[in-house]
Amino acid sequence: MMVKRVFLLLAIALIILLLMVWWQPIKFPSDIKLTIDNFFSATLSKVDSFFSATVTKKDDSFTNILSKDDRDFARALNLREFKFPADHGAHNSYRTEWWYFTGNLKNSYNRKFGYELTFFRFALAAETPISKSAWRNNQLYMAHLTLTDVKQDRFYTAERFSRAGNDLAGASNKKYRVWLYDWSATTQGDSDFPLRLQAKSDEFAIDLLLTSQKGYVLQGDQGLSQKSPEPGNASYYYSYTRLATDGHISTADDQFSVIGDSWMDREWSTSSLSDEQSGWDWFALQFSDNSELMFYQLRRKDGLPDNNSSGSFVLADNTKIPLKMQDVSIKILDNWKSPHSKITYPSRWRLTIPVQKLEIDVVPLINNQELNVSYRYWEGAVSVNGKKNGKPISGQGYVELTGYE
Amino acid sequence: MSSILDRSSRNFLWQHPWQLALAIVGIALGVAVVISIDLAMESSLTAFEQAGKAFTGTATHRIIAGDGGLDERLYTRLRVEQGIQKIAPVTSGYVELAQHTDESFKLVGIDPFIEKSLQAVWQQQQNANKTSDFLTRLLGEPNTALMSEQTARRLHLKINDDFTVMADNREQRLKVIGLLAPDNAVSEQVLARLIISDIATAQEVLGLFGRLSSIEVLMDKYHPEILTKIGKVLPANALLVSTDSQSQSMREMTRAFSINLKAMGLFSLLVGMFLIYNTMTFLVVQRRRLIGSLRAIGVTRRQIFRLIIGEAFLLAIIGTLIGIALGIALGQGLLYLISETINALYFRIDTTSLMVTPVQIGKGVLLGMGASLLAVLPPAFEATRFSPVTVLTRSQLESGSRRLIKAAGLISLVLIPGGMALAFFSGKSINLGLASIFLLLFGFALLTPVCTLLFMKLIERLFGRLLGILGRLPARMVSAEVSRTGISIAALMIAVAATIGMDLMIGSFRQTVAFWLQASLPADLYVSLPGEKMTADKTLADQRLKEKLAKLPNVQMLSSVLHTKIIADDEFTQVSVFELNAKLKKSFIFKHNVEDDLWNRFEQQQSVIVTEPYAYHHAVRIGQKILLQTAQGKLPFEVIAIYADYKGDRGHLAMSRQNYRHFWPDLGYSGIGVYAKDGADVQKLENQLSKLLTAEQSVKSDRAIYKASMEVFEQTFTITETLRWLSAAIAFTGVFSALMALQFERIRQMGILRAIGITTRQLTALIVSETGLMGLVAGLLAIPAGYVVAYVLIFVVYQRSFGWTMAFYFDPWVIVQGVALAFIAALFAGIFPALKMAQTKPAEALGTE
């Protein structure tokens, strides 16, 4: 009896104790909850308004800041003279800029890979802040690295961010060097090429040497690429359409010696797309006859192709033939729905360029080349097959699809 | 049968509410003190640990540098050249709110773009969209900051409100652009005293351009090569430490302090145990007839045992519960004292709020229950010994205890020398040193009954001749019930001895420090140059100031010191870099004889002088070499002397400025000593000097420094003093109540005395002189015991804890106070029962039992 009662009392007492302790205005430590936030995606969802009009969730305060001092930025209004290596460096007075490297590679057993290494620069404000702190900097860099492993049907992605301050990221005007932390594209000598690309993530890495085969091509009108009718809605744009590539790539379990061809696009602007435009499909294709095709089809929100779509055909002797929207017809042959984002992308195209007597089918090496990073888009290695002047032609390249929802 | 037992138990207990209350109070107070110390100490330490940990989330390592700070280019080298990904730069410093000048905050400059896997506090916000807004603004807009919702509410700030802080000698405005919502108590506490800004803003506000405070590193076991990579570029003044080892060394640093506090807590618990023991014994003895009868009707010994333990269990539960509640409340109070002391002695703690963990509550429950049941075992066994046939009479009980007393006396003769032996032959162990004190006190306690009997015999002889029977009676009454009175006297003796011991120790310490301070302040004026020793501008400014000071008329000479940190044995070691002069050289108090060429060697050779605590903790001897990290690698510095220093218990090295400048960058000065010409007006000089100083610099006279230092000393002892008074108060209440209980127990006896013609006044005198006598014995015995305790505290425990040697200063006033305390406390304990007895009619008194 006594014992029972004592235990009853003990139980009551413990409850009282717990109540007492909880009631006290005293904190109990508990394990910190680990929540993975979407900070970067949210930040970049604003930033991506620069190179695509796809932003649906616009942040008012941020857009206000941007539109307010938009006029402080320089705009691509006039033709300019390109000078190298200075123009390989950053143009901080423009809001957006990028260095785009893509390439198709294979090892000695003909195993195919694709890669993308892109450096983006975004200016948070037009003016250069004055401070004794090396960290005070308005230039924000972002970089994307992808690797397509066709045999394994795998697509690796990684991204990095940093301000340019304290030399954590930047692009030099003295020699070709753009970097973000330990990812970089750096010239190996006194001239702009060969250029060494180095980037690694926990899962995969690239280390490639790019040698220019054909020199650069100024896209649009001598490098001024109009994206919508309003003056200034344009970018400065040049490309290296064929860069012989060799080096190494590695995945978690393997390393490969590879060779292939890369493509480099350089573009900077302050505003490009207009409100009616929703995104673009961009093609960069290298053909077996040593010619290349660059074409971007701007899409309008009503689903129709935009009049400002344009591109160029680069012949084997590096002669550029400009292409207008009406010169190229693009037919979508297939679609693919991403299991991650549930977005449906076109996944097979027939390109016809009657003036060049060219008809080709463009097919992704693998379907899943969607970058589910802060800013979502599809950018993947493709193979090309078709006819030119009635003769069979093949090729490879990269396609970029933005603004799909 | 058991229901009868229950009822008998209940009925009896209800008749003695005061006794029950006393037992409960005893346990409650004991538990309260123990857990309040534990809670306050742990909270202070976790606050420090979490401040580092929760902020950087998963970081496992940290690159830190000495006073030069880290060059920010190191981060770039690690991140860009070495490609180390999971690292985060931090520039931090303290700012004061302009509106509430006493409130200081840590401004932490961060890079919002660090890897997400580091899980810093601002990356863990639930509402990601909101977070991203302010992080972009944080980077883009100068002078923007984040704080916790709670802090903002406290300061009445809303988003986009400006507030002004004092930093880098000027007022600066910051704008709140985002509020962090901590999702748990730990991060809430961490954030309570933090302002987070972009690293650029932090550098601008704090004036720490080019510098980082630390680089946080997340290193998993799969990437051991990171260690090598960091090692490749780590500069000489920087260290890579694991956060675990950092918090471990922090705990190591405060271990001695913590042990000493906990010992005081245990002392209180011991007193509590005495109280419950006393109560239960009383309750058992009172019931000897009842228990005898119960046994006669067939109740077994086991049932009796269970009955007593059951009662005790109940008391223990109630006492423990109250004790825990009380302990939490008391912990709140102690927290401030403890964190202040840690701030003064060890490292800065920014946030303190009491953290109660289930583990600590559990510890309290276990301690309370365990101690109570342990204390109750003797009376419970005693109860089972009551034979059913002959109900034991008091005399039999007493004659039995006489034998026990003799045995106890003999045991004490083993315990006291044993305790002393343990004290001096237990190496460096603080725990064993404290154990020896407990052993000694216990030994003296066991000796108490014997001494009491002897003393009472003496009194009886003395006063018996003078005052006849009434003169003999008080002493006889004490002797006759020595089994009860002896314990009370012993308890009182322990309490007083502990008080005397602590008093003597603190007094000796105070004297030693005062003497040392007076000797080590040879200059007339001291200019203090606080602030982060990080930037070259500050060094230059320091040097210019010193030149100006030297040119002042009435300045005879200068000395200077720079307090900095140098890496020795892969840990930061405090180093005082001196520019000496003849007077300053004389101010060093060496712990040994020094040779004449000492100062020559100090200036010319690669040598250091170490402080006594340093020598103790690092087991360094003269002639030994200490390896110090320089830009040229590790170089040996010979220890040429050991000197007294009571500034901190970790100790430091002293080096000549000449020596220092060979190997390390100039970081200016921490203080400049100004020596006035003979006959110069020092006050006037001080006024002249202060005009040359910036707002954060100050000039103080040697008197003012002495006063301020002694204040710091007193402050660091506040916690010790508080706890001492707390345990003493508990002990006295306990003893006081025990003595009162003893008197109430004897109502019948007193009734007889009254019946045979003793007047109420005589009775009062009788009772009061009995308790007074008890107090006197306790007080007298406490003198040697307290003296021994002080001795062990000074020469064993404190030296082992902190590495300081102190001179023993004997203050007779402490002894007088102690004895008076015991005597008066006991005297008072007699007054209330005496008055009660005086009012009781003899017949009533006789009828009570």
Interface residues (C-beta under 8 A of the other chain):
Chain A: M1 M2 V3 R5 V6 L9 L10 A13 I16 L17 M20 V21 Q24 I26 K27 F28 P29 S30 D31 I32 K33 L34 T35 I36 D37 N38 F39 F40 A42 T43 K46 D59 S61 F62 L124 A125 P129 S131 K132 S133 A134 W135 R136 N137 N138 L140 F161 S162 R163 G165 N166 D167 L168 W179 Y181 D182 K200 D202
Chain B: S2 S3 L5 D6 S9 T46 Q50 A54 G57 E72 R73 Y75 T76 R79 V80 E81 Q82 G83 Q85 D111 P112 F113 K116 Q119 Q123 Q124 Q125 Q126 A128 N129 T131 S132 D133 L135 T136 L139 G140 P142 D183 N184 A185 V186 S187 E188 Q189 D198 I199 A200 Q203 E204 F209 G210 R306 L307 G310 F313 L314 I317 I318 L321 I324 A325 I328 S353 L354 M355 V356 T357 P358 I361
